[in-house]
Amino acid sequence: MVELNFTLLYQVGGFFILYFILNALLYKPVLKILEERDKNIAGTKKEAEALEAELQKRLLEYKNKLNEAKTKAQEERLRLRQKGLDKEREILENAQKDSQDSLMEAKEKLVKDVKSALTQLKEESKIISKDIAEKILERKVA
């Protein structure tokens, strides 16, 4: 059986002495280091979360600016396209007007030329008919 004597008290006393010595020299410093490491990890984690939040904020700002730039570019492209279409329409209208003016000038010139040719032909026909009459009659016709 188990005997209870002074050796048990020595063992219990040795245990507590060893416990206090190890606690003071080993456990407390190790626990303190572990606690500091946990604090550092928590601080680093908070810092990483703050950096992640800042990164997300900046990414959102970048996307907003990119979308804004795309919208402005789209508007500018549409404005330039409309400006080009307006210029094209203006050029076509001017060309059509110029061609109509040229056509009218050509018609007027043709009418003048026809009148001039008719006048000239009338005069020449008088001379030719006079010459024919003189040849047929074999005398001068007045």
SEZASE-548410 format. One record per atom (N, C-alpha, C): residue number from 1; atom name; y negated, x negated, z negated. Coordinates in nm, 3 decimals, m for minus. Layout:
REM residues N
+-----+-------+---------+---------+---------+
! num ! atomo !       y !       x !       z !
+-----+-------+---------+---------+---------+
! NUM !    CA !       Y !       X !       Z !
...
+-----+-------+---------+---------+---------+
REM end
This chain:
REM residues 142
+-----+-------+---------+---------+---------+
! num ! atomo !       y !       x !       z !
+-----+-------+---------+---------+---------+
!   1 !     N !   0.119 !  m0.078 !   0.000 !
!   1 !    CA !   0.000 !   0.000 !   0.000 !
!   1 !     C !  m0.126 !  m0.082 !   0.000 !
!   2 !     N !  m0.232 !  m0.011 !   0.008 !
!   2 !    CA !  m0.359 !  m0.080 !   0.017 !
!   2 !     C !  m0.411 !  m0.101 !  m0.123 !
!   3 !     N !  m0.448 !  m0.227 !  m0.148 !
!   3 !    CA !  m0.503 !  m0.259 !  m0.278 !
!   3 !     C !  m0.653 !  m0.274 !  m0.267 !
!   4 !     N !  m0.719 !  m0.218 !  m0.361 !
!   4 !    CA !  m0.865 !  m0.232 !  m0.365 !
!   4 !     C !  m0.898 !  m0.338 !  m0.469 !
!   5 !     N !  m0.955 !  m0.446 !  m0.419 !
!   5 !    CA !  m0.994 !  m0.551 !  m0.511 !
!   5 !     C !  m1.127 !  m0.612 !  m0.464 !
!   6 !     N !  m1.158 !  m0.728 !  m0.520 !
!   6 !    CA !  m1.287 !  m0.789 !  m0.492 !
!   6 !     C !  m1.298 !  m0.844 !  m0.349 !
!   7 !     N !  m1.190 !  m0.871 !  m0.285 !
!   7 !    CA !  m1.196 !  m0.922 !  m0.148 !
!   7 !     C !  m1.256 !  m0.818 !  m0.054 !
!   8 !     N !  m1.230 !  m0.694 !  m0.084 !
!   8 !    CA !  m1.289 !  m0.588 !  m0.004 !
!   8 !     C !  m1.440 !  m0.588 !  m0.020 !
!   9 !     N !  m1.486 !  m0.611 !  m0.143 !
!   9 !    CA !  m1.630 !  m0.619 !  m0.166 !
!   9 !     C !  m1.690 !  m0.739 !  m0.095 !
!  10 !     N !  m1.617 !  m0.852 !  m0.094 !
!  10 !    CA !  m1.664 !  m0.970 !  m0.023 !
!  10 !     C !  m1.673 !  m0.944 !   0.129 !
!  11 !     N !  m1.574 !  m0.876 !   0.177 !
!  11 !    CA !  m1.573 !  m0.846 !   0.320 !
!  11 !     C !  m1.687 !  m0.749 !   0.356 !
!  12 !     N !  m1.707 !  m0.648 !   0.272 !
!  12 !    CA !  m1.815 !  m0.554 !   0.298 !
!  12 !     C !  m1.949 !  m0.626 !   0.285 !
!  13 !     N !  m1.963 !  m0.710 !   0.185 !
!  13 !    CA !  m2.087 !  m0.788 !   0.166 !
!  13 !     C !  m2.108 !  m0.882 !   0.284 !
!  14 !     N !  m2.003 !  m0.951 !   0.328 !
!  14 !    CA !  m2.013 !  m1.042 !   0.443 !
!  14 !     C !  m2.052 !  m0.965 !   0.570 !
!  15 !     N !  m1.993 !  m0.846 !   0.581 !
!  15 !    CA !  m2.026 !  m0.763 !   0.697 !
!  15 !     C !  m2.174 !  m0.730 !   0.700 !
!  16 !     N !  m2.230 !  m0.686 !   0.583 !
!  16 !    CA !  m2.371 !  m0.650 !   0.581 !
!  16 !     C !  m2.462 !  m0.772 !   0.599 !
!  17 !     N !  m2.425 !  m0.884 !   0.542 !
!  17 !    CA !  m2.504 !  m1.007 !   0.561 !
!  17 !     C !  m2.503 !  m1.044 !   0.710 !
!  18 !     N !  m2.382 !  m1.045 !   0.770 !
!  18 !    CA !  m2.370 !  m1.077 !   0.911 !
!  18 !     C !  m2.447 !  m0.974 !   0.996 !
!  19 !     N !  m2.440 !  m0.848 !   0.956 !
!  19 !    CA !  m2.514 !  m0.743 !   1.028 !
!  19 !     C !  m2.663 !  m0.771 !   1.026 !
!  20 !     N !  m2.721 !  m0.801 !   0.908 !
!  20 !    CA !  m2.864 !  m0.828 !   0.898 !
!  20 !     C !  m2.905 !  m0.954 !   0.974 !
!  21 !     N !  m2.820 !  m1.056 !   0.967 !
!  21 !    CA !  m2.850 !  m1.180 !   1.039 !
!  21 !     C !  m2.847 !  m1.156 !   1.190 !
!  22 !     N !  m2.739 !  m1.092 !   1.237 !
!  22 !    CA !  m2.727 !  m1.064 !   1.380 !
!  22 !     C !  m2.836 !  m0.967 !   1.426 !
!  23 !     N !  m2.867 !  m0.871 !   1.340 !
!  23 !    CA !  m2.973 !  m0.774 !   1.374 !
!  23 !     C !  m3.106 !  m0.847 !   1.391 !
!  24 !     N !  m3.138 !  m0.936 !   1.301 !
!  24 !    CA !  m3.265 !  m1.008 !   1.306 !
!  24 !     C !  m3.267 !  m1.109 !   1.420 !
!  25 !     N !  m3.158 !  m1.178 !   1.444 !
!  25 !    CA !  m3.156 !  m1.286 !   1.543 !
!  25 !     C !  m3.113 !  m1.243 !   1.683 !
!  26 !     N !  m3.032 !  m1.138 !   1.694 !
!  26 !    CA !  m2.977 !  m1.104 !   1.824 !
!  26 !     C !  m3.014 !  m0.963 !   1.869 !
!  27 !     N !  m2.981 !  m0.863 !   1.790 !
!  27 !    CA !  m2.997 !  m0.724 !   1.835 !
!  27 !     C !  m3.144 !  m0.685 !   1.856 !
!  28 !     N !  m3.230 !  m0.713 !   1.758 !
!  28 !    CA !  m3.371 !  m0.676 !   1.771 !
!  28 !     C !  m3.438 !  m0.745 !   1.890 !
!  29 !     N !  m3.420 !  m0.877 !   1.909 !
!  29 !    CA !  m3.482 !  m0.940 !   2.027 !
!  29 !     C !  m3.427 !  m0.884 !   2.159 !
!  30 !     N !  m3.297 !  m0.859 !   2.163 !
!  30 !    CA !  m3.239 !  m0.804 !   2.286 !
!  30 !     C !  m3.292 !  m0.662 !   2.309 !
!  31 !     N !  m3.296 !  m0.581 !   2.205 !
!  31 !    CA !  m3.350 !  m0.445 !   2.218 !
!  31 !     C !  m3.499 !  m0.448 !   2.256 !
!  32 !     N !  m3.572 !  m0.543 !   2.201 !
!  32 !    CA !  m3.713 !  m0.556 !   2.235 !
!  32 !     C !  m3.730 !  m0.593 !   2.383 !
!  33 !     N !  m3.647 !  m0.686 !   2.431 !
!  33 !    CA !  m3.652 !  m0.727 !   2.572 !
!  33 !     C !  m3.614 !  m0.608 !   2.662 !
!  34 !     N !  m3.510 !  m0.534 !   2.621 !
!  34 !    CA !  m3.468 !  m0.418 !   2.700 !
!  34 !     C !  m3.578 !  m0.311 !   2.703 !
!  35 !     N !  m3.643 !  m0.291 !   2.588 !
!  35 !    CA !  m3.751 !  m0.193 !   2.581 !
!  35 !     C !  m3.869 !  m0.236 !   2.670 !
!  36 !     N !  m3.906 !  m0.364 !   2.667 !
!  36 !    CA !  m4.013 !  m0.415 !   2.754 !
!  36 !     C !  m3.975 !  m0.400 !   2.901 !
!  37 !     N !  m3.848 !  m0.428 !   2.931 !
!  37 !    CA !  m3.802 !  m0.413 !   3.069 !
!  37 !     C !  m3.811 !  m0.268 !   3.114 !
!  38 !     N !  m3.773 !  m0.176 !   3.024 !
!  38 !    CA !  m3.784 !  m0.033 !   3.057 !
!  38 !     C !  m3.930 !   0.006 !   3.079 !
!  39 !     N !  m4.021 !  m0.047 !   2.996 !
!  39 !    CA !  m4.163 !  m0.019 !   3.013 !
!  39 !     C !  m4.213 !  m0.075 !   3.147 !
!  40 !     N !  m4.171 !  m0.197 !   3.178 !
!  40 !    CA !  m4.211 !  m0.257 !   3.306 !
!  40 !     C !  m4.156 !  m0.176 !   3.424 !
!  41 !     N !  m4.033 !  m0.134 !   3.414 !
!  41 !    CA !  m3.973 !  m0.054 !   3.520 !
!  41 !     C !  m4.047 !   0.078 !   3.535 !
!  42 !     N !  m4.079 !   0.142 !   3.422 !
!  42 !    CA !  m4.151 !   0.268 !   3.426 !
!  42 !     C !  m4.291 !   0.247 !   3.486 !
!  43 !     N !  m4.358 !   0.138 !   3.446 !
!  43 !    CA !  m4.491 !   0.109 !   3.500 !
!  43 !     C !  m4.484 !   0.081 !   3.651 !
!  44 !     N !  m4.385 !   0.004 !   3.689 !
!  44 !    CA !  m4.368 !  m0.027 !   3.832 !
!  44 !     C !  m4.333 !   0.099 !   3.909 !
!  45 !     N !  m4.252 !   0.184 !   3.848 !
!  45 !    CA !  m4.215 !   0.309 !   3.914 !
!  45 !     C !  m4.339 !   0.398 !   3.933 !
!  46 !     N !  m4.421 !   0.407 !   3.827 !
!  46 !    CA !  m4.546 !   0.485 !   3.840 !
!  46 !     C !  m4.636 !   0.425 !   3.947 !
!  47 !     N !  m4.645 !   0.294 !   3.949 !
!  47 !    CA !  m4.728 !   0.226 !   4.050 !
!  47 !     C !  m4.674 !   0.253 !   4.190 !
!  48 !     N !  m4.541 !   0.249 !   4.204 !
!  48 !    CA !  m4.480 !   0.277 !   4.334 !
!  48 !     C !  m4.505 !   0.422 !   4.374 !
!  49 !     N !  m4.496 !   0.514 !   4.279 !
!  49 !    CA !  m4.524 !   0.655 !   4.309 !
!  49 !     C !  m4.671 !   0.674 !   4.350 !
!  50 !     N !  m4.761 !   0.604 !   4.281 !
!  50 !    CA !  m4.903 !   0.612 !   4.317 !
!  50 !     C !  m4.926 !   0.554 !   4.457 !
!  51 !     N !  m4.861 !   0.443 !   4.486 !
!  51 !    CA !  m4.874 !   0.384 !   4.620 !
!  51 !     C !  m4.815 !   0.476 !   4.726 !
!  52 !     N !  m4.703 !   0.539 !   4.693 !
!  52 !    CA !  m4.641 !   0.634 !   4.786 !
!  52 !     C !  m4.734 !   0.753 !   4.811 !
!  53 !     N !  m4.797 !   0.804 !   4.705 !
!  53 !    CA !  m4.891 !   0.915 !   4.720 !
!  53 !     C !  m5.011 !   0.872 !   4.805 !
!  54 !     N !  m5.062 !   0.752 !   4.781 !
!  54 !    CA !  m5.174 !   0.700 !   4.860 !
!  54 !     C !  m5.133 !   0.682 !   5.006 !
!  55 !     N !  m5.012 !   0.633 !   5.026 !
!  55 !    CA !  m4.961 !   0.616 !   5.162 !
!  55 !     C !  m4.950 !   0.750 !   5.233 !
!  56 !     N !  m4.898 !   0.850 !   5.164 !
!  56 !    CA !  m4.887 !   0.984 !   5.223 !
!  56 !     C !  m5.025 !   1.040 !   5.256 !
!  57 !     N !  m5.121 !   1.017 !   5.166 !
!  57 !    CA !  m5.258 !   1.064 !   5.189 !
!  57 !     C !  m5.317 !   0.998 !   5.312 !
!  58 !     N !  m5.301 !   0.866 !   5.321 !
!  58 !    CA !  m5.355 !   0.793 !   5.436 !
!  58 !     C !  m5.283 !   0.833 !   5.565 !
!  59 !     N !  m5.153 !   0.856 !   5.556 !
!  59 !    CA !  m5.077 !   0.899 !   5.673 !
!  59 !     C !  m5.125 !   1.035 !   5.721 !
!  60 !     N !  m5.152 !   1.125 !   5.628 !
!  60 !    CA !  m5.205 !   1.257 !   5.663 !
!  60 !     C !  m5.343 !   1.244 !   5.727 !
!  61 !     N !  m5.429 !   1.158 !   5.671 !
!  61 !    CA !  m5.562 !   1.135 !   5.729 !
!  61 !     C !  m5.548 !   1.078 !   5.870 !
!  62 !     N !  m5.455 !   0.983 !   5.887 !
!  62 !    CA !  m5.432 !   0.924 !   6.019 !
!  62 !     C !  m5.388 !   1.030 !   6.119 !
!  63 !     N !  m5.294 !   1.115 !   6.077 !
!  63 !    CA !  m5.247 !   1.221 !   6.167 !
!  63 !     C !  m5.360 !   1.317 !   6.201 !
!  64 !     N !  m5.442 !   1.351 !   6.102 !
!  64 !    CA !  m5.556 !   1.440 !   6.128 !
!  64 !     C !  m5.654 !   1.377 !   6.226 !
!  65 !     N !  m5.684 !   1.248 !   6.206 !
!  65 !    CA !  m5.775 !   1.180 !   6.298 !
!  65 !     C !  m5.714 !   1.170 !   6.437 !
!  66 !     N !  m5.583 !   1.145 !   6.442 !
!  66 !    CA !  m5.515 !   1.136 !   6.572 !
!  66 !     C !  m5.520 !   1.271 !   6.643 !
!  67 !     N !  m5.493 !   1.379 !   6.570 !
!  67 !    CA !  m5.501 !   1.512 !   6.630 !
!  67 !     C !  m5.643 !   1.545 !   6.675 !
!  68 !     N !  m5.739 !   1.505 !   6.594 !
!  68 !    CA !  m5.880 !   1.527 !   6.629 !
!  68 !     C !  m5.916 !   1.450 !   6.756 !
!  69 !     N !  m5.870 !   1.326 !   6.764 !
!  69 !    CA !  m5.896 !   1.245 !   6.883 !
!  69 !     C !  m5.828 !   1.306 !   7.006 !
!  70 !     N !  m5.706 !   1.356 !   6.988 !
!  70 !    CA !  m5.636 !   1.421 !   7.100 !
!  70 !     C !  m5.713 !   1.544 !   7.145 !
!  71 !     N !  m5.762 !   1.622 !   7.049 !
!  71 !    CA !  m5.838 !   1.742 !   7.083 !
!  71 !     C !  m5.965 !   1.705 !   7.158 !
!  72 !     N !  m6.035 !   1.604 !   7.109 !
!  72 !    CA !  m6.158 !   1.559 !   7.177 !
!  72 !     C !  m6.126 !   1.509 !   7.317 !
!  73 !     N !  m6.017 !   1.434 !   7.330 !
!  73 !    CA !  m5.979 !   1.382 !   7.462 !
!  73 !     C !  m5.945 !   1.496 !   7.557 !
!  74 !     N !  m5.875 !   1.597 !   7.503 !
!  74 !    CA !  m5.841 !   1.714 !   7.585 !
!  74 !     C !  m5.968 !   1.785 !   7.631 !
!  75 !     N !  m6.061 !   1.804 !   7.538 !
!  75 !    CA !  m6.188 !   1.870 !   7.573 !
!  75 !     C !  m6.265 !   1.788 !   7.676 !
!  76 !     N !  m6.267 !   1.656 !   7.657 !
!  76 !    CA !  m6.339 !   1.569 !   7.750 !
!  76 !     C !  m6.272 !   1.573 !   7.887 !
!  77 !     N !  m6.139 !   1.572 !   7.890 !
!  77 !    CA !  m6.067 !   1.578 !   8.017 !
!  77 !     C !  m6.097 !   1.710 !   8.088 !
!  78 !     N !  m6.097 !   1.820 !   8.013 !
!  78 !    CA !  m6.129 !   1.950 !   8.073 !
!  78 !     C !  m6.273 !   1.955 !   8.122 !
!  79 !     N !  m6.364 !   1.896 !   8.045 !
!  79 !    CA !  m6.505 !   1.893 !   8.084 !
!  79 !     C !  m6.522 !   1.812 !   8.213 !
!  80 !     N !  m6.458 !   1.695 !   8.217 !
!  80 !    CA !  m6.468 !   1.612 !   8.337 !
!  80 !     C !  m6.402 !   1.680 !   8.457 !
!  81 !     N !  m6.292 !   1.748 !   8.434 !
!  81 !    CA !  m6.225 !   1.819 !   8.543 !
!  81 !     C !  m6.315 !   1.929 !   8.597 !
!  82 !     N !  m6.377 !   2.005 !   8.505 !
!  82 !    CA !  m6.467 !   2.112 !   8.547 !
!  82 !     C !  m6.587 !   2.054 !   8.621 !
!  83 !     N !  m6.638 !   1.942 !   8.572 !
!  83 !    CA !  m6.750 !   1.876 !   8.638 !
!  83 !     C !  m6.710 !   1.834 !   8.779 !
!  84 !     N !  m6.589 !   1.780 !   8.793 !
!  84 !    CA !  m6.539 !   1.740 !   8.925 !
!  84 !     C !  m6.523 !   1.860 !   9.017 !
!  85 !     N !  m6.471 !   1.970 !   8.962 !
!  85 !    CA !  m6.456 !   2.091 !   9.044 !
!  85 !     C !  m6.592 !   2.145 !   9.087 !
!  86 !     N !  m6.689 !   2.141 !   8.996 !
!  86 !    CA !  m6.825 !   2.186 !   9.031 !
!  86 !     C !  m6.884 !   2.096 !   9.140 !
!  87 !     N !  m6.865 !   1.966 !   9.127 !
!  87 !    CA !  m6.916 !   1.873 !   9.227 !
!  87 !     C !  m6.847 !   1.897 !   9.361 !
!  88 !     N !  m6.716 !   1.920 !   9.357 !
!  88 !    CA !  m6.642 !   1.947 !   9.481 !
!  88 !     C !  m6.694 !   2.074 !   9.548 !
!  89 !     N !  m6.715 !   2.178 !   9.468 !
!  89 !    CA !  m6.768 !   2.304 !   9.522 !
!  89 !     C !  m6.906 !   2.283 !   9.582 !
!  90 !     N !  m6.990 !   2.206 !   9.514 !
!  90 !    CA !  m7.124 !   2.177 !   9.563 !
!  90 !     C !  m7.118 !   2.100 !   9.696 !
!  91 !     N !  m7.030 !   2.001 !   9.703 !
!  91 !    CA !  m7.016 !   1.922 !   9.826 !
!  91 !     C !  m6.967 !   2.010 !   9.940 !
!  92 !     N !  m6.869 !   2.096 !   9.910 !
!  92 !    CA !  m6.818 !   2.186 !  10.014 !
!  92 !     C !  m6.926 !   2.284 !  10.061 !
!  93 !     N !  m7.004 !   2.337 !   9.966 !
!  93 !    CA !  m7.112 !   2.428 !  10.005 !
!  93 !     C !  m7.216 !   2.356 !  10.091 !
!  94 !     N !  m7.251 !   2.233 !  10.052 !
!  94 !    CA !  m7.347 !   2.156 !  10.131 !
!  94 !     C !  m7.292 !   2.125 !  10.270 !
!  95 !     N !  m7.163 !   2.088 !  10.275 !
!  95 !    CA !  m7.103 !   2.058 !  10.405 !
!  95 !     C !  m7.099 !   2.183 !  10.493 !
!  96 !     N !  m7.067 !   2.296 !  10.431 !
!  96 !    CA !  m7.063 !   2.422 !  10.507 !
!  96 !     C !  m7.203 !   2.457 !  10.556 !
!  97 !     N !  m7.303 !   2.441 !  10.471 !
!  97 !    CA !  m7.440 !   2.470 !  10.510 !
!  97 !     C !  m7.485 !   2.377 !  10.622 !
!  98 !     N !  m7.451 !   2.246 !  10.607 !
!  98 !    CA !  m7.487 !   2.150 !  10.710 !
!  98 !     C !  m7.420 !   2.182 !  10.843 !
!  99 !     N !  m7.292 !   2.221 !  10.835 !
!  99 !    CA !  m7.221 !   2.253 !  10.959 !
!  99 !     C !  m7.280 !   2.379 !  11.023 !
! 100 !     N !  m7.318 !   2.477 !  10.942 !
! 100 !    CA !  m7.381 !   2.598 !  10.997 !
! 100 !     C !  m7.517 !   2.564 !  11.059 !
! 101 !     N !  m7.593 !   2.477 !  10.991 !
! 101 !    CA !  m7.722 !   2.434 !  11.046 !
! 101 !     C !  m7.702 !   2.361 !  11.178 !
! 102 !     N !  m7.602 !   2.273 !  11.181 !
! 102 !    CA !  m7.574 !   2.198 !  11.304 !
! 102 !     C !  m7.530 !   2.293 !  11.414 !
! 103 !     N !  m7.449 !   2.390 !  11.380 !
! 103 !    CA !  m7.403 !   2.488 !  11.479 !
! 103 !     C !  m7.521 !   2.568 !  11.533 !
! 104 !     N !  m7.611 !   2.610 !  11.445 !
! 104 !    CA !  m7.729 !   2.685 !  11.490 !
! 104 !     C !  m7.816 !   2.598 !  11.580 !
! 105 !     N !  m7.835 !   2.473 !  11.543 !
! 105 !    CA !  m7.914 !   2.382 !  11.625 !
! 105 !     C !  m7.849 !   2.365 !  11.762 !
! 106 !     N !  m7.717 !   2.348 !  11.762 !
! 106 !    CA !  m7.644 !   2.331 !  11.889 !
! 106 !     C !  m7.657 !   2.457 !  11.975 !
! 107 !     N !  m7.649 !   2.576 !  11.912 !
! 107 !    CA !  m7.664 !   2.701 !  11.988 !
! 107 !     C !  m7.805 !   2.711 !  12.046 !
! 108 !     N !  m7.906 !   2.679 !  11.965 !
! 108 !    CA !  m8.045 !   2.684 !  12.013 !
! 108 !     C !  m8.066 !   2.585 !  12.127 !
! 109 !     N !  m8.010 !   2.464 !  12.113 !
! 109 !    CA !  m8.024 !   2.365 !  12.218 !
! 109 !     C !  m7.954 !   2.412 !  12.345 !
! 110 !     N !  m7.837 !   2.474 !  12.328 !
! 110 !    CA !  m7.763 !   2.525 !  12.443 !
! 110 !     C !  m7.843 !   2.634 !  12.515 !
! 111 !     N !  m7.902 !   2.723 !  12.436 !
! 111 !    CA !  m7.984 !   2.829 !  12.495 !
! 111 !     C !  m8.101 !   2.767 !  12.570 !
! 112 !     N !  m8.169 !   2.669 !  12.512 !
! 112 !    CA !  m8.282 !   2.602 !  12.578 !
! 112 !     C !  m8.234 !   2.532 !  12.706 !
! 113 !     N !  m8.119 !   2.463 !  12.694 !
! 113 !    CA !  m8.065 !   2.394 !  12.811 !
! 113 !     C !  m8.030 !   2.492 !  12.922 !
! 114 !     N !  m7.972 !   2.606 !  12.884 !
! 114 !    CA !  m7.937 !   2.708 !  12.984 !
! 114 !     C !  m8.063 !   2.760 !  13.051 !
! 115 !     N !  m8.166 !   2.789 !  12.972 !
! 115 !    CA !  m8.292 !   2.838 !  13.029 !
! 115 !     C !  m8.353 !   2.733 !  13.121 !
! 116 !     N !  m8.351 !   2.609 !  13.072 !
! 116 !    CA !  m8.407 !   2.500 !  13.153 !
! 116 !     C !  m8.329 !   2.485 !  13.283 !
! 117 !     N !  m8.192 !   2.491 !  13.271 !
! 117 !    CA !  m8.109 !   2.478 !  13.391 !
! 117 !     C !  m8.134 !   2.594 !  13.486 !
! 118 !     N !  m8.149 !   2.715 !  13.434 !
! 118 !    CA !  m8.175 !   2.831 !  13.519 !
! 118 !     C !  m8.310 !   2.816 !  13.590 !
! 119 !     N !  m8.411 !   2.771 !  13.515 !
! 119 !    CA !  m8.543 !   2.751 !  13.575 !
! 119 !     C !  m8.534 !   2.646 !  13.685 !
! 120 !     N !  m8.465 !   2.539 !  13.656 !
! 120 !    CA !  m8.451 !   2.430 !  13.753 !
! 120 !     C !  m8.371 !   2.478 !  13.874 !
! 121 !     N !  m8.263 !   2.554 !  13.848 !
! 121 !    CA !  m8.182 !   2.606 !  13.959 !
! 121 !     C !  m8.263 !   2.703 !  14.046 !
! 122 !     N !  m8.348 !   2.785 !  13.984 !
! 122 !    CA !  m8.433 !   2.877 !  14.061 !
! 122 !     C !  m8.524 !   2.799 !  14.153 !
! 123 !     N !  m8.585 !   2.694 !  14.099 !
! 123 !    CA !  m8.676 !   2.614 !  14.181 !
! 123 !     C !  m8.598 !   2.545 !  14.294 !
! 124 !     N !  m8.482 !   2.488 !  14.259 !
! 124 !    CA !  m8.401 !   2.419 !  14.360 !
! 124 !     C !  m8.348 !   2.518 !  14.463 !
! 125 !     N !  m8.311 !   2.639 !  14.415 !
! 125 !    CA !  m8.260 !   2.739 !  14.510 !
! 125 !     C !  m8.368 !   2.778 !  14.611 !
! 126 !     N !  m8.495 !   2.785 !  14.569 !
! 126 !    CA !  m8.605 !   2.814 !  14.660 !
! 126 !     C !  m8.616 !   2.705 !  14.766 !
! 127 !     N !  m8.609 !   2.580 !  14.720 !
! 127 !    CA !  m8.619 !   2.467 !  14.813 !
! 127 !     C !  m8.500 !   2.468 !  14.908 !
! 128 !     N !  m8.381 !   2.490 !  14.854 !
! 128 !    CA !  m8.259 !   2.490 !  14.937 !
! 128 !     C !  m8.264 !   2.606 !  15.035 !
! 129 !     N !  m8.302 !   2.723 !  14.985 !
! 129 !    CA !  m8.308 !   2.838 !  15.076 !
! 129 !     C !  m8.413 !   2.817 !  15.186 !
! 130 !     N !  m8.524 !   2.753 !  15.153 !
! 130 !    CA !  m8.627 !   2.722 !  15.253 !
! 130 !     C !  m8.570 !   2.626 !  15.356 !
! 131 !     N !  m8.496 !   2.522 !  15.306 !
! 131 !    CA !  m8.436 !   2.426 !  15.399 !
! 131 !     C !  m8.333 !   2.495 !  15.488 !
! 132 !     N !  m8.251 !   2.582 !  15.433 !
! 132 !    CA !  m8.151 !   2.653 !  15.511 !
! 132 !     C !  m8.219 !   2.740 !  15.616 !
! 133 !     N !  m8.322 !   2.810 !  15.573 !
! 133 !    CA !  m8.395 !   2.897 !  15.666 !
! 133 !     C !  m8.456 !   2.814 !  15.778 !
! 134 !     N !  m8.513 !   2.700 !  15.748 !
! 134 !    CA !  m8.573 !   2.615 !  15.850 !
! 134 !     C !  m8.467 !   2.566 !  15.947 !
! 135 !     N !  m8.349 !   2.531 !  15.895 !
! 135 !    CA !  m8.244 !   2.482 !  15.984 !
! 135 !     C !  m8.192 !   2.595 !  16.072 !
! 136 !     N !  m8.178 !   2.713 !  16.012 !
! 136 !    CA !  m8.127 !   2.824 !  16.093 !
! 136 !     C !  m8.230 !   2.863 !  16.198 !
! 137 !     N !  m8.354 !   2.873 !  16.157 !
! 137 !    CA !  m8.461 !   2.915 !  16.247 !
! 137 !     C !  m8.512 !   2.800 !  16.333 !
! 138 !     N !  m8.483 !   2.687 !  16.297 !
! 138 !    CA !  m8.525 !   2.565 !  16.364 !
! 138 !     C !  m8.678 !   2.558 !  16.373 !
! 139 !     N !  m8.742 !   2.598 !  16.269 !
! 139 !    CA !  m8.887 !   2.585 !  16.259 !
! 139 !     C !  m8.926 !   2.582 !  16.114 !
! 140 !     N !  m9.049 !   2.553 !  16.086 !
! 140 !    CA !  m9.097 !   2.543 !  15.948 !
! 140 !     C !  m9.126 !   2.682 !  15.894 !
! 141 !     N !  m9.079 !   2.705 !  15.773 !
! 141 !    CA !  m9.101 !   2.834 !  15.708 !
! 141 !     C !  m9.201 !   2.808 !  15.594 !
! 142 !     N !  m9.296 !   2.899 !  15.582 !
! 142 !    CA !  m9.397 !   2.877 !  15.481 !
! 142 !     C !  m9.367 !   2.941 !  15.350 !
+-----+-------+---------+---------+---------+
REM end
